[in-house]
Structure formats: C-alpha cells, structure tokens
Amino acid sequence: MHSRKKIPKDKANREMQPLQLMHSLLMGPFFTKSLGGVSYVLTFINEFSRMTFGYLLENKDQTFDRFKDFKALVENKSRFKIKMLRSDNGGEYNSTKFNNYCTSMESRGSF
C-alpha cells in the first residue's frame, strides 16, 4: 500500500503576480484528426490565476510561433512579462530557434 502527502491548499507556494510562471504542454498527435486537420493541442497555464489558454495545431512545428503569439497577447493585455516557462522538455521546446529566442529575451531582461 502506498501513501502520499496531501497537497496544501494554501497559496504559500504559488506565484505572487501574473505571468511569473507559465506552464506549457503540447498534447498529441491524436489518433483521429479534427475536421480542420488538427492533431495537437498546445496549452499555457498561468500559475498565479490558473487561467488556461489553448491553441489547436496541425503539427509540432507550429509550437514556437504560437508561443510568440501567446507571449505578445498576454504581455500586452496584462502589462506584466513572462518570467519563466515550465514545460516537459519535449523537443518542441528545445529547438535551436526556441532556445535562441528565450536567450535573447533573457538578455533584454524580458524573459
């Protein structure tokens, strides 16, 4: 028999402002494509508010472009900057293009 500790319900371990920590996950490919040809779903979850954003993708290669779209949208709407992006380290998040973008944002103090 296994036991586990309860997850605390207090907000002591949560972020203190919007966009401080974003979680992202790419799900798919799904066995059956949608009528529009979608095989993947990309999600972004704000740790602070638990607000979730989803994008439908035809292929994994669209992940980087949707991240840039998402980043521009939420930063313009909230006037906060994304500080940290947490993912499962899938290949779509470890591409040279994605890493170079994040490094350039970090050097500008924007990410």
N, C-alpha and C positions, 0 to 999 in steps of 0.2 A: 504494500500500500504506500502510495506517495502522498506527501502533503506539500502545501505551498503556503507562503505568506500572503496575507491579504494585501491588496493594492490600496494604499492610503487614498482616501477621498478628498483630503485637503489639497489646497493649491500650493503648498510649500515647495514642491518640486517643479512647478510649472513656470513657464516664462512670464515675465512681468510686463511685456509690451508686444503689440502685434508685430509679426514678421521676424521676431528674434530667432525663431527656429521653425523651419518648414520641413515637413516630411513629404517624401515623394515615392511613388511606387508605380511601375509600369506592369500592367497585367495583360497576359495573352501570350501567344496568339490563341484565340478561341477556335474551337473545332469548326464552328459554323460562323461564317462572316455575316455581318448585318446586311440589310438590303442596300445600304450605301457603301458596302465594301470594307467596313471597319472590322479589324481583327484585334485591336488593342485598346485599352483604356489607361490613360495616364492621370494619376491623381496627385494633388497637392493639398496638404492639410496644415493649417496654421495651428501650432502648438498652443498659442495663447487663447484663441477663441474656439478652436476645434472646427472652424469653418473649412469646408472641403470644396475643392474645385476639381472638375473633371474635364478631360479632353478626349475625344474619340480620334484614334489614329489608324491609318491604313497600314503603316509599318513602323518599326522601331526607329528608323532614321529620322522621323519627324519629332522625336523627343526633344532634341536641343532647340529646335525652332519654337516649339510650344512652350518650353521653359522660358525663353526670351520674351515671348508674348505675355505669358503669365506674370513674369517679373515686372515688365513695364506696366501692366494693368494694375496690379496690387500696389506697387510703389507710388504710382500716380494718384490712385484713389485714396490711399491711407496716409501719404506723406511720410511713411516710415520706409526703411530699406531692409531687404532681406539680409540677415546677418549670417545665417547658417542653413545649409540644405542637407538634410539627412536622408539617405537612400539605402537600398540593399546592396550597393556597389555593383549593380548589373552593368554589363558592357555599355549600355546606352548612356550611362552616367560617367563612364571612364574613357570616353573617346578623347582624342587629342584636341578636337575642336572645343568640346565641353570644358576640358581642363584648362586650356589656354584662355577661354572666356572668363572662367572663375578666377584664374590667377590675375588677369588684367583688372577685373572688378575689385579684387582684394588689394591690389597695388594702388588703386584710386581711392581706397577707403570706403568703397560702396558695397563690399560683399565680404 
